[in-house]
Amino acid sequence: MTDTVTNGTMTQFIDRCRQNGLKVTPQRIAIYRVLRESADHPSADAVYRKMAAASPSISFDTVNRTLLTFAGIGIIDTVESYAATRRFDTDTSQHHHMHCLECGLITDFCDPGIDAVTVPVEVARHFTVLGKRMVVSGICRSCSEKASRR
């Protein structure tokens, strides 16, 4: 990640925190940096393990509550998961996910055709639709190749 992208993203992060009355603390900045550097939609536990290596005094509860706070104010998104573990995504733009049911890999993809799908009238009658996201589940190429070698 380039310094320009990191600094621009960090400025947006700080602005969003302040707009929502959230103090910008060194721990919150560090947690956000770990998320930005993770391309794999990490769980709170994965973020905690990375954080604990550099900051042994940080607790899992602090990391988890911070992630939920970030999600609550729109800094990050929670990702649909087939596992019991909640996963997080710093990309809050319109996109979709592919989930591997074997290894748990979550991969982003974009498709204007999916984005253009109209919400059924029955849904729109009962809900104010704020977004649409498709989740494709299956087996990733790596897991398929491992299975075929067995």
N, CA, C and O atoms as a GROMACS GRO file, in nm:
protein
  600
    1MET      N    1   0.085  -0.118   0.000
    1MET     CA    2   0.000   0.000   0.000
    1MET      C    3   0.090   0.124   0.000
    1MET      O    4   0.183   0.132   0.080
    2THR      N    5   0.063   0.218  -0.087
    2THR     CA    6   0.146   0.337  -0.095
    2THR      C    7   0.115   0.431   0.020
    2THR      O    8   0.008   0.425   0.081
    3ASP      N    9   0.211   0.518   0.050
    3ASP     CA   10   0.190   0.616   0.156
    3ASP      C   11   0.072   0.708   0.125
    3ASP      O   12  -0.004   0.744   0.215
    4THR      N   13   0.057   0.746  -0.003
    4THR     CA   14  -0.052   0.834  -0.042
    4THR      C   15  -0.187   0.770  -0.012
    4THR      O   16  -0.276   0.832   0.045
    5VAL      N   17  -0.201   0.643  -0.052
    5VAL     CA   18  -0.327   0.573  -0.026
    5VAL      C   19  -0.348   0.559   0.124
    5VAL      O   20  -0.458   0.584   0.174
    6THR      N   21  -0.243   0.520   0.196
    6THR     CA   22  -0.254   0.503   0.340
    6THR      C   23  -0.291   0.634   0.407
    6THR      O   24  -0.381   0.637   0.492
    7ASN      N   25  -0.223   0.744   0.370
    7ASN     CA   26  -0.252   0.874   0.432
    7ASN      C   27  -0.392   0.922   0.397
    7ASN      O   28  -0.463   0.972   0.484
    8GLY      N   29  -0.433   0.907   0.270
    8GLY     CA   30  -0.567   0.947   0.229
    8GLY      C   31  -0.672   0.868   0.302
    8GLY      O   32  -0.770   0.924   0.351
    9THR      N   33  -0.654   0.739   0.311
    9THR     CA   34  -0.748   0.652   0.380
    9THR      C   35  -0.749   0.684   0.530
    9THR      O   36  -0.855   0.685   0.592
   10MET      N   37  -0.634   0.710   0.586
   10MET     CA   38  -0.626   0.742   0.729
   10MET      C   39  -0.697   0.875   0.756
   10MET      O   40  -0.764   0.889   0.859
   11THR      N   41  -0.685   0.970   0.667
   11THR     CA   42  -0.755   1.098   0.683
   11THR      C   43  -0.906   1.075   0.682
   11THR      O   44  -0.979   1.131   0.764
   12GLN      N   45  -0.953   0.993   0.589
   12GLN     CA   46  -1.096   0.962   0.584
   12GLN      C   47  -1.140   0.890   0.711
   12GLN      O   48  -1.248   0.918   0.764
   13PHE      N   49  -1.058   0.798   0.759
   13PHE     CA   50  -1.089   0.726   0.883
   13PHE      C   51  -1.102   0.823   1.001
   13PHE      O   52  -1.199   0.817   1.077
   14ILE      N   53  -1.005   0.912   1.014
   14ILE     CA   54  -1.007   1.010   1.124
   14ILE      C   55  -1.129   1.101   1.112
   14ILE      O   56  -1.196   1.129   1.212
   15ASP      N   57  -1.157   1.148   0.991
   15ASP     CA   58  -1.275   1.235   0.970
   15ASP      C   59  -1.403   1.162   1.009
   15ASP      O   60  -1.489   1.220   1.076
   16ARG      N   61  -1.418   1.036   0.968
   16ARG     CA   62  -1.540   0.960   0.998
   16ARG      C   63  -1.554   0.939   1.149
   16ARG      O   64  -1.664   0.950   1.203
   17CYS      N   65  -1.444   0.910   1.216
   17CYS     CA   66  -1.450   0.895   1.362
   17CYS      C   67  -1.497   1.024   1.427
   17CYS      O   68  -1.588   1.024   1.510
   18ARG      N   69  -1.436   1.133   1.390
   18ARG     CA   70  -1.472   1.263   1.449
   18ARG      C   71  -1.615   1.302   1.420
   18ARG      O   72  -1.683   1.356   1.506
   19GLN      N   73  -1.662   1.276   1.297
   19GLN     CA   74  -1.801   1.307   1.261
   19GLN      C   75  -1.900   1.231   1.350
   19GLN      O   76  -2.012   1.276   1.370
   20ASN      N   77  -1.856   1.117   1.400
   20ASN     CA   78  -1.943   1.034   1.483
   20ASN      C   79  -1.911   1.044   1.632
   20ASN      O   80  -1.958   0.962   1.712
   21GLY      N   81  -1.832   1.144   1.669
   21GLY     CA   82  -1.801   1.166   1.811
   21GLY      C   83  -1.712   1.060   1.872
   21GLY      O   84  -1.714   1.039   1.993
   22LEU      N   85  -1.634   0.992   1.789
   22LEU     CA   86  -1.546   0.885   1.836
   22LEU      C   87  -1.404   0.938   1.846
   22LEU      O   88  -1.350   0.990   1.748
   23LYS      N   89  -1.342   0.925   1.964
   23LYS     CA   90  -1.205   0.971   1.981
   23LYS      C   91  -1.112   0.888   1.893
   23LYS      O   92  -1.130   0.767   1.878
   24VAL      N   93  -1.013   0.954   1.836
   24VAL     CA   94  -0.914   0.888   1.753
   24VAL      C   95  -0.796   0.854   1.844
   24VAL      O   96  -0.711   0.938   1.872
   25THR      N   97  -0.792   0.729   1.889
   25THR     CA   98  -0.688   0.684   1.981
   25THR      C   99  -0.583   0.601   1.906
   25THR      O  100  -0.611   0.550   1.798
   26PRO      N  101  -0.464   0.588   1.963
   26PRO     CA  102  -0.361   0.505   1.899
   26PRO      C  103  -0.408   0.360   1.877
   26PRO      O  104  -0.376   0.300   1.775
   27GLN      N  105  -0.485   0.305   1.973
   27GLN     CA  106  -0.535   0.168   1.956
   27GLN      C  107  -0.632   0.158   1.839
   27GLN      O  108  -0.625   0.063   1.761
   28ARG      N  109  -0.722   0.255   1.825
   28ARG     CA  110  -0.818   0.252   1.714
   28ARG      C  111  -0.746   0.266   1.580
   28ARG      O  112  -0.780   0.199   1.482
   29ILE      N  113  -0.646   0.354   1.575
   29ILE     CA  114  -0.568   0.370   1.452
   29ILE      C  115  -0.497   0.239   1.419
   29ILE      O  116  -0.497   0.196   1.304
   30ALA      N  117  -0.437   0.176   1.518
   30ALA     CA  118  -0.364   0.050   1.494
   30ALA      C  119  -0.459  -0.060   1.447
   30ALA      O  120  -0.425  -0.137   1.357
   31ILE      N  121  -0.576  -0.069   1.506
   31ILE     CA  122  -0.673  -0.170   1.465
   31ILE      C  123  -0.717  -0.145   1.321
   31ILE      O  124  -0.726  -0.239   1.242
   32TYR      N  125  -0.742  -0.020   1.287
   32TYR     CA  126  -0.782   0.013   1.150
   32TYR      C  127  -0.669  -0.020   1.052
   32TYR      O  128  -0.695  -0.072   0.943
   33ARG      N  129  -0.546   0.009   1.090
   33ARG     CA  130  -0.432  -0.024   1.002
   33ARG      C  131  -0.422  -0.174   0.977
   33ARG      O  132  -0.397  -0.217   0.864
   34VAL      N  133  -0.440  -0.253   1.081
   34VAL     CA  134  -0.436  -0.399   1.064
   34VAL      C  135  -0.544  -0.442   0.965
   34VAL      O  136  -0.519  -0.524   0.877
   35LEU      N  137  -0.663  -0.386   0.979
   35LEU     CA  138  -0.772  -0.418   0.886
   35LEU      C  139  -0.736  -0.379   0.743
   35LEU      O  140  -0.756  -0.458   0.650
   36ARG      N  141  -0.684  -0.258   0.724
   36ARG     CA  142  -0.650  -0.210   0.589
   36ARG      C  143  -0.543  -0.297   0.524
   36ARG      O  144  -0.542  -0.314   0.402
   37GLU      N  145  -0.454  -0.352   0.604
   37GLU     CA  146  -0.345  -0.434   0.551
   37GLU      C  147  -0.385  -0.579   0.530
   37GLU      O  148  -0.308  -0.657   0.476
   38SER      N  149  -0.506  -0.615   0.571
   38SER     CA  150  -0.554  -0.753   0.557
   38SER      C  151  -0.645  -0.761   0.435
   38SER      O  152  -0.747  -0.692   0.428
   39ALA      N  153  -0.609  -0.845   0.341
   39ALA     CA  154  -0.690  -0.860   0.220
   39ALA      C  155  -0.788  -0.976   0.231
   39ALA      O  156  -0.859  -1.007   0.135
   40ASP      N  157  -0.792  -1.040   0.348
   40ASP     CA  158  -0.869  -1.164   0.360
   40ASP      C  159  -0.995  -1.153   0.444
   40ASP      O  160  -1.044  -1.255   0.493
   41HIS      N  161  -1.049  -1.032   0.461
   41HIS     CA  162  -1.172  -1.016   0.539
   41HIS      C  163  -1.155  -1.082   0.676
   41HIS      O  164  -1.221  -1.182   0.705
   42PRO      N  165  -1.068  -1.029   0.760
   42PRO     CA  166  -1.034  -1.097   0.885
   42PRO      C  167  -1.146  -1.097   0.989
   42PRO      O  168  -1.235  -1.012   0.988
   43SER      N  169  -1.138  -1.193   1.077
   43SER     CA  170  -1.227  -1.200   1.193
   43SER      C  171  -1.168  -1.114   1.304
   43SER      O  172  -1.053  -1.069   1.294
   44ALA      N  173  -1.245  -1.090   1.408
   44ALA     CA  174  -1.194  -1.016   1.524
   44ALA      C  175  -1.075  -1.089   1.584
   44ALA      O  176  -0.978  -1.026   1.627
   45ASP      N  177  -1.081  -1.222   1.588
   45ASP     CA  178  -0.971  -1.300   1.643
   45ASP      C  179  -0.844  -1.282   1.561
   45ASP      O  180  -0.735  -1.269   1.618
   46ALA      N  181  -0.855  -1.282   1.428
   46ALA     CA  182  -0.737  -1.263   1.342
   46ALA      C  183  -0.677  -1.124   1.364
   46ALA      O  184  -0.555  -1.109   1.370
   47VAL      N  185  -0.762  -1.023   1.375
   47VAL     CA  186  -0.714  -0.886   1.401
   47VAL      C  187  -0.647  -0.882   1.538
   47VAL      O  188  -0.540  -0.823   1.553
   48TYR      N  189  -0.709  -0.944   1.636
   48TYR     CA  190  -0.652  -0.947   1.772
   48TYR      C  191  -0.514  -1.012   1.773
   48TYR      O  192  -0.421  -0.959   1.834
   49ARG      N  193  -0.500  -1.127   1.705
   49ARG     CA  194  -0.370  -1.196   1.703
   49ARG      C  195  -0.262  -1.108   1.642
   49ARG      O  196  -0.149  -1.105   1.691
   50LYS      N  197  -0.294  -1.035   1.535
   50LYS     CA  198  -0.196  -0.944   1.474
   50LYS      C  199  -0.166  -0.828   1.568
   50LYS      O  200  -0.051  -0.785   1.579
   51MET      N  201  -0.268  -0.777   1.634
   51MET     CA  202  -0.249  -0.665   1.727
   51MET      C  203  -0.166  -0.706   1.847
   51MET      O  204  -0.078  -0.633   1.890
   52ALA      N  205  -0.195  -0.824   1.901
   52ALA     CA  206  -0.128  -0.870   2.023
   52ALA      C  207   0.022  -0.888   2.002
   52ALA      O  208   0.100  -0.873   2.096
   53ALA      N  209   0.062  -0.920   1.881
   53ALA     CA  210   0.205  -0.935   1.853
   53ALA      C  211   0.279  -0.804   1.875
   53ALA      O  212   0.391  -0.804   1.926
   54ALA      N  213   0.218  -0.692   1.838
   54ALA     CA  214   0.281  -0.560   1.853
   54ALA      C  215   0.242  -0.491   1.983
   54ALA      O  216   0.319  -0.412   2.037
   55SER      N  217   0.122  -0.520   2.033
   55SER     CA  218   0.070  -0.456   2.155
   55SER      C  219   0.015  -0.563   2.249
   55SER      O  220  -0.106  -0.583   2.254
   56PRO      N  221   0.101  -0.631   2.323
   56PRO     CA  222   0.056  -0.742   2.407
   56PRO      C  223  -0.048  -0.704   2.513
   56PRO      O  224  -0.118  -0.792   2.565
   57SER      N  225  -0.060  -0.576   2.546
   57SER     CA  226  -0.156  -0.536   2.650
   57SER      C  227  -0.298  -0.521   2.598
   57SER      O  228  -0.391  -0.507   2.677
   58ILE      N  229  -0.317  -0.525   2.467
   58ILE     CA  230  -0.452  -0.507   2.411
   58ILE      C  231  -0.534  -0.634   2.435
   58ILE      O  232  -0.482  -0.746   2.426
   59SER      N  233  -0.662  -0.617   2.465
   59SER     CA  234  -0.748  -0.733   2.491
   59SER      C  235  -0.833  -0.766   2.369
   59SER      O  236  -0.858  -0.680   2.284
   60PHE      N  237  -0.875  -0.890   2.361
   60PHE     CA  238  -0.965  -0.931   2.254
   60PHE      C  239  -1.093  -0.849   2.259
   60PHE      O  240  -1.144  -0.807   2.154
   61ASP      N  241  -1.146  -0.825   2.378
   61ASP     CA  242  -1.269  -0.749   2.393
   61ASP      C  243  -1.255  -0.608   2.334
   61ASP      O  244  -1.347  -0.559   2.268
   62THR      N  245  -1.142  -0.544   2.357
   62THR     CA  246  -1.118  -0.411   2.301
   62THR      C  247  -1.120  -0.416   2.149
   62THR      O  248  -1.182  -0.332   2.085
   63VAL      N  249  -1.052  -0.515   2.091
   63VAL     CA  250  -1.049  -0.528   1.945
   63VAL      C  251  -1.190  -0.554   1.892
   63VAL      O  252  -1.232  -0.488   1.797
   64ASN      N  253  -1.261  -0.646   1.952
   64ASN     CA  254  -1.394  -0.683   1.906
   64ASN      C  255  -1.491  -0.565   1.915
   64ASN      O  256  -1.563  -0.535   1.820
   65ARG      N  257  -1.493  -0.497   2.030
   65ARG     CA  258  -1.582  -0.382   2.047
   65ARG      C  259  -1.547  -0.270   1.949
   65ARG      O  260  -1.636  -0.204   1.897
   66THR      N  261  -1.418  -0.250   1.924
   66THR     CA  262  -1.374  -0.146   1.830
   66THR      C  263  -1.422  -0.180   1.689
   66THR      O  264  -1.471  -0.092   1.618
   67LEU      N  265  -1.409  -0.305   1.647
   67LEU     CA  266  -1.455  -0.346   1.514
   67LEU      C  267  -1.606  -0.326   1.501
   67LEU      O  268  -1.653  -0.277   1.398
   68LEU      N  269  -1.680  -0.362   1.604
   68LEU     CA  270  -1.826  -0.345   1.599
   68LEU      C  271  -1.863  -0.196   1.596
   68LEU      O  272  -1.960  -0.158   1.530
   69THR      N  273  -1.788  -0.114   1.666
   69THR     CA  274  -1.810   0.031   1.663
   69THR      C  275  -1.781   0.085   1.523
   69THR      O  276  -1.859   0.164   1.469
   70PHE      N  277  -1.669   0.042   1.464
   70PHE     CA  278  -1.636   0.085   1.328
   70PHE      C  279  -1.747   0.046   1.231
   70PHE      O  280  -1.785   0.125   1.144
   71ALA      N  281  -1.798  -0.075   1.244
   71ALA     CA  282  -1.906  -0.120   1.156
   71ALA      C  283  -2.032  -0.038   1.179
   71ALA      O  284  -2.104  -0.005   1.085
   72GLY      N  285  -2.059  -0.004   1.304
   72GLY     CA  286  -2.179   0.072   1.337
   72GLY      C  287  -2.180   0.212   1.279
   72GLY      O  288  -2.288   0.266   1.252
   73ILE      N  289  -2.063   0.271   1.258
   73ILE     CA  290  -2.058   0.406   1.202
   73ILE      C  291  -2.016   0.406   1.054
   73ILE      O  292  -1.993   0.511   0.996
   74GLY      N  293  -2.007   0.288   0.995
   74GLY     CA  294  -1.984   0.278   0.851
   74GLY      C  295  -1.841   0.287   0.804
   74GLY      O  296  -1.816   0.304   0.685
   75ILE      N  297  -1.746   0.276   0.895
   75ILE     CA  298  -1.605   0.278   0.855
   75ILE      C  299  -1.569   0.146   0.786
   75ILE      O  300  -1.490   0.144   0.692
   76ILE      N  301  -1.626   0.037   0.835
   76ILE     CA  302  -1.606  -0.096   0.777
   76ILE      C  303  -1.742  -0.163   0.764
   76ILE      O  304  -1.842  -0.114   0.816
   77ASP      N  305  -1.744  -0.275   0.695
   77ASP     CA  306  -1.865  -0.357   0.684
   77ASP      C  307  -1.841  -0.491   0.750
   77ASP      O  308  -1.727  -0.540   0.756
   78THR      N  309  -1.947  -0.551   0.798
   78THR     CA  310  -1.939  -0.692   0.836
   78THR      C  311  -1.972  -0.771   0.710
   78THR      O  312  -2.051  -0.727   0.627
   79VAL      N  313  -1.910  -0.886   0.697
   79VAL     CA  314  -1.925  -0.968   0.578
   79VAL      C  315  -2.009  -1.090   0.612
   79VAL      O  316  -1.993  -1.152   0.717
   80GLU      N  317  -2.099  -1.124   0.521
   80GLU     CA  318  -2.179  -1.244   0.538
   80GLU      C  319  -2.083  -1.363   0.546
   80GLU      O  320  -1.988  -1.372   0.469
   81SER      N  321  -2.109  -1.452   0.639
   81SER     CA  322  -2.019  -1.567   0.655
   81SER      C  323  -2.100  -1.692   0.683
   81SER      O  324  -2.205  -1.687   0.746
   82TYR      N  325  -2.050  -1.803   0.634
   82TYR     CA  326  -2.116  -1.932   0.660
   82TYR      C  327  -2.065  -1.994   0.789
   82TYR      O  328  -2.116  -2.096   0.833
   83ALA      N  329  -1.965  -1.933   0.848
   83ALA     CA  330  -1.912  -1.980   0.976
   83ALA      C  331  -1.974  -1.896   1.087
   83ALA      O  332  -2.038  -1.794   1.062
   84ALA      N  333  -1.954  -1.940   1.209
   84ALA     CA  334  -2.008  -1.867   1.323
   84ALA      C  335  -1.929  -1.738   1.350
   84ALA      O  336  -1.974  -1.652   1.427
   85THR      N  337  -1.814  -1.724   1.289
   85THR     CA  338  -1.726  -1.610   1.312
   85THR      C  339  -1.761  -1.495   1.220
   85THR      O  340  -1.770  -1.512   1.099
   86ARG      N  341  -1.779  -1.378   1.277
   86ARG     CA  342  -1.806  -1.256   1.201
   86ARG      C  343  -1.675  -1.211   1.135
   86ARG      O  344  -1.570  -1.214   1.198
   87ARG      N  345  -1.683  -1.169   1.010
   87ARG     CA  346  -1.566  -1.121   0.938
   87ARG      C  347  -1.589  -0.975   0.898
   87ARG      O  348  -1.703  -0.930   0.890
   88PHE      N  349  -1.479  -0.903   0.872
   88PHE     CA  350  -1.488  -0.759   0.849
   88PHE      C  351  -1.420  -0.719   0.717
   88PHE      O  352  -1.328  -0.786   0.671
   89ASP      N  353  -1.468  -0.610   0.658
   89ASP     CA  354  -1.421  -0.564   0.528
   89ASP      C  355  -1.407  -0.412   0.532
   89ASP      O  356  -1.503  -0.342   0.565
   90THR      N  357  -1.289  -0.361   0.496
   90THR     CA  358  -1.270  -0.216   0.493
   90THR      C  359  -1.321  -0.155   0.363
   90THR      O  360  -1.334  -0.033   0.353
   91ASP      N  361  -1.351  -0.239   0.264
   91ASP     CA  362  -1.405  -0.188   0.138
   91ASP      C  363  -1.556  -0.174   0.153
   91ASP      O  364  -1.629  -0.273   0.149
   92THR      N  365  -1.601  -0.051   0.171
   92THR     CA  366  -1.744  -0.027   0.191
   92THR      C  367  -1.815   0.011   0.060
   92THR      O  368  -1.932   0.047   0.060
   93SER      N  369  -1.741   0.003  -0.051
   93SER     CA  370  -1.804   0.032  -0.181
   93SER      C  371  -1.893  -0.085  -0.223
   93SER      O  372  -1.886  -0.193  -0.164
   94GLN      N  373  -1.977  -0.063  -0.324
   94GLN     CA  374  -2.066  -0.167  -0.374
   94GLN      C  375  -1.983  -0.280  -0.436
   94GLN      O  376  -1.914  -0.260  -0.535
   95HIS      N  377  -1.991  -0.398  -0.377
   95HIS     CA  378  -1.926  -0.516  -0.432
   95HIS      C  379  -1.990  -0.640  -0.371
   95HIS      O  380  -2.074  -0.630  -0.282
   96HIS      N  381  -1.950  -0.755  -0.420
   96HIS     CA  382  -2.010  -0.882  -0.378
   96HIS      C  383  -1.899  -0.976  -0.330
   96HIS      O  384  -1.780  -0.944  -0.342
   97HIS      N  385  -1.939  -1.090  -0.276
   97HIS     CA  386  -1.840  -1.183  -0.221
   97HIS      C  387  -1.860  -1.326  -0.269
   97HIS      O  388  -1.972  -1.372  -0.291
   98MET      N  389  -1.747  -1.394  -0.286
   98MET     CA  390  -1.746  -1.539  -0.310
   98MET      C  391  -1.688  -1.602  -0.184
   98MET      O  392  -1.585  -1.558  -0.133
   99HIS      N  393  -1.755  -1.708  -0.135
   99HIS     CA  394  -1.710  -1.776  -0.014
   99HIS      C  395  -1.673  -1.920  -0.048
   99HIS      O  396  -1.751  -1.991  -0.112
  100CYS      N  397  -1.555  -1.962  -0.005
  100CYS     CA  398  -1.518  -2.102  -0.019
  100CYS      C  399  -1.568  -2.177   0.103
  100CYS      O  400  -1.534  -2.142   0.216
  101LEU      N  401  -1.648  -2.279   0.081
  101LEU     CA  402  -1.705  -2.356   0.191
  101LEU      C  403  -1.604  -2.453   0.253
  101LEU      O  404  -1.631  -2.511   0.358
  102GLU      N  405  -1.489  -2.471   0.188
  102GLU     CA  406  -1.385  -2.559   0.241
  102GLU      C  407  -1.288  -2.484   0.333
  102GLU      O  408  -1.272  -2.520   0.450
  103CYS      N  409  -1.225  -2.379   0.279
  103CYS     CA  410  -1.119  -2.311   0.354
  103CYS      C  411  -1.163  -2.178   0.417
  103CYS      O  412  -1.090  -2.121   0.497
  104GLY      N  413  -1.282  -2.129   0.381
  104GLY     CA  414  -1.332  -2.005   0.438
  104GLY      C  415  -1.287  -1.878   0.367
  104GLY      O  416  -1.319  -1.768   0.411
  105LEU      N  417  -1.212  -1.892   0.257
  105LEU     CA  418  -1.168  -1.776   0.180
  105LEU      C  419  -1.289  -1.692   0.138
  105LEU      O  420  -1.391  -1.746   0.094
  106ILE      N  421  -1.277  -1.562   0.151
  106ILE     CA  422  -1.378  -1.469   0.102
  106ILE      C  423  -1.310  -1.377   0.002
  106ILE      O  424  -1.211  -1.311   0.035
  107THR      N  425  -1.363  -1.374  -0.120
  107THR     CA  426  -1.304  -1.295  -0.227
  107THR      C  427  -1.408  -1.195  -0.278
  107THR      O  428  -1.525  -1.227  -0.293
  108ASP      N  429  -1.362  -1.073  -0.303
  108ASP     CA  430  -1.449  -0.968  -0.357
  108ASP      C  431  -1.465  -0.983  -0.508
  108ASP      O  432  -1.374  -1.030  -0.576
  109PHE      N  433  -1.580  -0.944  -0.558
  109PHE     CA  434  -1.597  -0.926  -0.702
  109PHE      C  435  -1.702  -0.820  -0.727
  109PHE      O  436  -1.789  -0.795  -0.643
  110CYS      N  437  -1.694  -0.758  -0.845
  110CYS     CA  438  -1.790  -0.655  -0.886
  110CYS      C  439  -1.859  -0.702  -1.012
  110CYS      O  440  -1.799  -0.770  -1.096
  111ASP      N  441  -1.986  -0.666  -1.027
  111ASP     CA  442  -2.060  -0.700  -1.148
  111ASP      C  443  -2.174  -0.600  -1.163
  111ASP      O  444  -2.269  -0.602  -1.085
  112PRO      N  445  -2.167  -0.513  -1.264
  112PRO     CA  446  -2.273  -0.414  -1.284
  112PRO      C  447  -2.410  -0.477  -1.309
  112PRO      O  448  -2.512  -0.419  -1.273
  113GLY      N  449  -2.412  -0.596  -1.369
  113GLY     CA  450  -2.540  -0.663  -1.392
  113GLY      C  451  -2.608  -0.700  -1.262
  113GLY      O  452  -2.730  -0.684  -1.249
  114ILE      N  453  -2.532  -0.748  -1.167
  114ILE     CA  454  -2.588  -0.782  -1.036
  114ILE      C  455  -2.632  -0.654  -0.965
  114ILE      O  456  -2.738  -0.649  -0.903
  115ASP      N  457  -2.549  -0.550  -0.975
  115ASP     CA  458  -2.582  -0.423  -0.911
  115ASP      C  459  -2.713  -0.366  -0.963
  115ASP      O  460  -2.786  -0.298  -0.890
  116ALA      N  461  -2.744  -0.394  -1.090
  116ALA     CA  462  -2.864  -0.338  -1.154
  116ALA      C  463  -2.991  -0.419  -1.126
  116ALA      O  464  -3.099  -0.377  -1.167
  117VAL      N  465  -2.980  -0.533  -1.059
  117VAL     CA  466  -3.099  -0.614  -1.031
  117VAL      C  467  -3.198  -0.532  -0.948
  117VAL      O  468  -3.161  -0.469  -0.850
  118THR      N  469  -3.322  -0.535  -0.990
  118THR     CA  470  -3.428  -0.461  -0.922
  118THR      C  471  -3.479  -0.542  -0.803
  118THR      O  472  -3.502  -0.662  -0.813
  119VAL      N  473  -3.496  -0.474  -0.693
  119VAL     CA  474  -3.551  -0.538  -0.574
  119VAL      C  475  -3.699  -0.567  -0.599
  119VAL      O  476  -3.772  -0.479  -0.646
  120PRO      N  477  -3.745  -0.688  -0.569
  120PRO     CA  478  -3.887  -0.720  -0.591
  120PRO      C  479  -3.978  -0.623  -0.515
  120PRO      O  480  -3.946  -0.579  -0.405
  121VAL      N  481  -4.091  -0.590  -0.576
  121VAL     CA  482  -4.187  -0.496  -0.520
  121VAL      C  483  -4.228  -0.539  -0.379
  121VAL      O  484  -4.239  -0.454  -0.290
  122GLU      N  485  -4.249  -0.668  -0.358
  122GLU     CA  486  -4.290  -0.719  -0.226
  122GLU      C  487  -4.186  -0.686  -0.119
  122GLU      O  488  -4.221  -0.654  -0.005
  123VAL      N  489  -4.060  -0.694  -0.155
  123VAL     CA  490  -3.954  -0.659  -0.060
  123VAL      C  491  -3.958  -0.508  -0.032
  123VAL      O  492  -3.952  -0.466   0.083
  124ALA      N  493  -3.969  -0.429  -0.137
  124ALA     CA  494  -3.970  -0.283  -0.123
  124ALA      C  495  -4.091  -0.234  -0.042
  124ALA      O  496  -4.084  -0.129   0.021
  125ARG      N  497  -4.200  -0.310  -0.044
  125ARG     CA  498  -4.317  -0.273   0.036
  125ARG      C  499  -4.291  -0.286   0.186
  125ARG      O  500  -4.346  -0.211   0.266
  126HIS      N  501  -4.207  -0.380   0.223
  126HIS     CA  502  -4.185  -0.410   0.364
  126HIS      C  503  -4.052  -0.359   0.420
  126HIS      O  504  -4.033  -0.356   0.541
  127PHE      N  505  -3.962  -0.318   0.331
  127PHE     CA  506  -3.829  -0.274   0.376
  127PHE      C  507  -3.786  -0.151   0.299
  127PHE      O  508  -3.820  -0.134   0.182
  128THR      N  509  -3.711  -0.065   0.366
  128THR     CA  510  -3.640   0.041   0.297
  128THR      C  511  -3.504  -0.017   0.263
  128THR      O  512  -3.421  -0.039   0.351
  129VAL      N  513  -3.483  -0.043   0.137
  129VAL     CA  514  -3.360  -0.109   0.092
  129VAL      C  515  -3.246  -0.008   0.094
  129VAL      O  516  -3.254   0.097   0.031
  130LEU      N  517  -3.140  -0.043   0.166
  130LEU     CA  518  -3.024   0.044   0.177
  130LEU      C  519  -2.906  -0.006   0.096
  130LEU      O  520  -2.809   0.067   0.074
  131GLY      N  521  -2.912  -0.129   0.051
  131GLY     CA  522  -2.803  -0.185  -0.028
  131GLY      C  523  -2.837  -0.324  -0.074
  131GLY      O  524  -2.930  -0.387  -0.024
  132LYS      N  525  -2.760  -0.372  -0.170
  132LYS     CA  526  -2.777  -0.508  -0.221
  132LYS      C  527  -2.639  -0.571  -0.231
  132LYS      O  528  -2.543  -0.507  -0.274
  133ARG      N  529  -2.630  -0.697  -0.190
  133ARG     CA  530  -2.504  -0.767  -0.198
  133ARG      C  531  -2.532  -0.913  -0.227
  133ARG      O  532  -2.618  -0.975  -0.164
  134MET      N  533  -2.460  -0.968  -0.322
  134MET     CA  534  -2.474  -1.109  -0.354
  134MET      C  535  -2.359  -1.188  -0.291
  134MET      O  536  -2.245  -1.141  -0.288
  135VAL      N  537  -2.390  -1.306  -0.242
  135VAL     CA  538  -2.288  -1.396  -0.190
  135VAL      C  539  -2.294  -1.524  -0.272
  135VAL      O  540  -2.398  -1.589  -0.282
  136VAL      N  541  -2.181  -1.559  -0.332
  136VAL     CA  542  -2.170  -1.682  -0.409
  136VAL      C  543  -2.092  -1.781  -0.325
  136VAL      O  544  -1.980  -1.751  -0.282
  137SER      N  545  -2.148  -1.896  -0.300
  137SER     CA  546  -2.076  -1.997  -0.221
  137SER      C  547  -2.034  -2.112  -0.311
  137SER      O  548  -2.101  -2.145  -0.408
  138GLY      N  549  -1.921  -2.170  -0.277
  138GLY     CA  550  -1.869  -2.282  -0.356
  138GLY      C  551  -1.734  -2.324  -0.302
  138GLY      O  552  -1.703  -2.304  -0.185
  139ILE      N  553  -1.655  -2.383  -0.389
  139ILE     CA  554  -1.522  -2.431  -0.354
  139ILE      C  555  -1.421  -2.354  -0.439
  139ILE      O  556  -1.432  -2.353  -0.562
  140CYS      N  557  -1.324  -2.291  -0.375
  140CYS     CA  558  -1.225  -2.213  -0.449
  140CYS      C  559  -1.134  -2.304  -0.532
  140CYS      O  560  -1.130  -2.425  -0.510
  141ARG      N  561  -1.064  -2.245  -0.625
  141ARG     CA  562  -0.976  -2.320  -0.714
  141ARG      C  563  -0.871  -2.399  -0.635
  141ARG      O  564  -0.844  -2.515  -0.666
  142SER      N  565  -0.812  -2.337  -0.536
  142SER     CA  566  -0.708  -2.403  -0.457
  142SER      C  567  -0.762  -2.528  -0.388
  142SER      O  568  -0.697  -2.632  -0.390
  143CYS      N  569  -0.879  -2.517  -0.327
  143CYS     CA  570  -0.938  -2.633  -0.258
  143CYS      C  571  -0.980  -2.740  -0.360
  143CYS      O  572  -0.968  -2.860  -0.333
  144SER      N  573  -1.029  -2.698  -0.477
  144SER     CA  574  -1.066  -2.794  -0.582
  144SER      C  575  -0.945  -2.872  -0.630
  144SER      O  576  -0.952  -2.993  -0.650
  145GLU      N  577  -0.833  -2.800  -0.648
  145GLU     CA  578  -0.710  -2.866  -0.693
  145GLU      C  579  -0.657  -2.962  -0.588
  145GLU      O  580  -0.609  -3.071  -0.621
  146LYS      N  581  -0.664  -2.924  -0.461
  146LYS     CA  582  -0.622  -3.015  -0.353
  146LYS      C  583  -0.707  -3.141  -0.352
  146LYS      O  584  -0.655  -3.251  -0.336
  147ALA      N  585  -0.836  -3.124  -0.371
  147ALA     CA  586  -0.928  -3.240  -0.370
  147ALA      C  587  -0.899  -3.331  -0.489
  147ALA      O  588  -0.907  -3.453  -0.475
  148SER      N  589  -0.867  -3.274  -0.604
  148SER     CA  590  -0.843  -3.358  -0.722
  148SER      C  591  -0.710  -3.433  -0.713
  148SER      O  592  -0.692  -3.534  -0.781
  149ARG      N  593  -0.616  -3.385  -0.630
  149ARG     CA  594  -0.487  -3.453  -0.612
  149ARG      C  595  -0.499  -3.570  -0.516
  149ARG      O  596  -0.411  -3.657  -0.513
  150ARG      N  597  -0.605  -3.575  -0.438
  150ARG     CA  598  -0.620  -3.683  -0.338
  150ARG      C  599  -0.655  -3.812  -0.401
  150ARG      O  600  -0.671  -3.913  -0.332
   0.00000   0.00000   0.00000
